[in-house]
Amino acid sequence: MSEERSFAERLAHLIATVHPPDRKPYSYREIAHGVAEQTGVTMSATHVQQLAVGARKDPKRSHIQALAQFFGVPVTYFFDDRVAGQVDQQVEDVVAWRDSEARNLAQRAMRLSPRDRETVTALLDQLTSYDETRRRTGRRRKPE
């Protein structure tokens, strides 16, 4: 992560991205219920919402631990940029794997020879690098 995110931003990101496939993110009520069920820590849906939008700035340690357990992330996710970056990448990888196009591409790549897979990997690395550069610098078109 190049920019430090607040607790609220990290929680909101988890809410938006960590949920079962083929459904929308958990509601604040579902999170509160799931936290209580999994950890025994009680918090209201309103409290979860206030934490996620930054209306409450100083969450209790027990709430942080319970939310981390509910979302399956280490507690340090909320405080350590390196850990948050690693977890976010893992979540992105899972979401991409669930995506049928990505899954289909991976299955097709497995049928290629080792040499052809290396070629595909190199091409993907180049495309990723190009996309990252374009995002960093903004979309710039070459003059025609």
Secondary structure, 3 states (H helix, E strand, C coil): CCCCCCHHHHHHHHHHHCCCCCCCCCCHHHHHHHHHHHHCCCCCHHHHHHHHHCCCCCCCHHHHHHHHHHHCCCHHHHCCHHHHHHHHHHHHHHHHHHCHHHHHHHHHHHCCCHHHHHHHHHHHHHHHHHHHHHHHHCCCCCCC
